[in-house]
């Protein structure tokens, strides 16, 4: 039988660091799994990508990983949702 392999649930947030602090103060663990946008990495210098402020270029400033797991209960999901909605 196949099962889902939960990995990351990533959202964009305008004030990511503030939201991260608010969630963590409510005991909701978060993560920043992509601290540097791929086009900014030295490994991609040879690609000569445009330095326009598109999603791929600026995503490192606003991506936040939320908890994801089959065992999350409705109360926790609601708590996360309410904190995000109140931003």
Secondary structure, DSSP 8 states (H G I E B T S, - for coil): --------EEEE-TTHHHHHHHHHHTT---B-S-SS-GGGSGGGGGG-------HHHHGGGTEEEE---TT--HHHHHHHHHHHHT-
